Amino acid sequence: MTFHPEMSHEEIARAKLEVLRREHRDLDEAIAALAGQVGASSLTLQRLKRQKLALKDRIARLEDELTPDIIA
């Protein structure tokens, strides 16, 4: 049995994808909590929403990279 301590490109991408999804969920919860507060800063909400959209774009790119192209 051979042991390979290195992770493949796909394994690294899947790990990054999971981290990004977790960050996206955390931002979603933070936005919901902040939106529910009286006197919440709209500037902070906008910044968090932009970060969330940027994460969504990164997640989509990684998912596209991991999904094999199927030519029909």
FENRA-V344529 format. One line per field, one symbol per residue. ss: DSSP state (H for helix, E for strand, C for the rest). A space follows every 50 residues. Layout:
ss->???
This chain:
ss->CCCCCCCCHHHHHHHHHHHHHHHHHHHHHHHHHHHCCCCCCHHHHHHHHH HHHHHHHHHHHHHHHHCCCCCC
